[in-house]
Amino acid sequence: MDTDTALFLLSNMFKTALVIALPILCVSLIVGLLISIFQVVTQIQEMTLTFVPKIIAVVGALAVFGHWMLSTLINYAKDLLTNLPV
């Protein structure tokens, strides 16, 4: 395997990881921003108020996007194994 192939495979790996992680990261970011705005408006500085809704939102996002994330990962693995040079 030459360096171009290795760099191409590494690039595809990082792109696939980013695509898979993006929905969870976006949901967590949006929920965290909304909670921060709520805390500033109400002046409530409770630590559990930041973590519990984020965890619930991430679990919900995993329930919604989990099938798509898994199928994307399986397709990547199939493509990697079928196109891997011997």
Residue pairs with C-beta under 8 A, 6 or more apart in sequence:
1 85
5 85
9 80
9 84
12 76
12 80
13 76
16 72
16 73
16 76
19 72
20 69
20 72
20 73
23 61
23 64
23 65
23 69
24 58
24 61
24 62
24 65
27 57
27 58
27 60
27 61
28 54
28 57
28 58
28 61
31 53
31 54
31 57
32 50
32 54
35 49
35 50
35 53
35 54
36 50
38 44
38 49
39 45
39 46
39 49
39 50
62 69
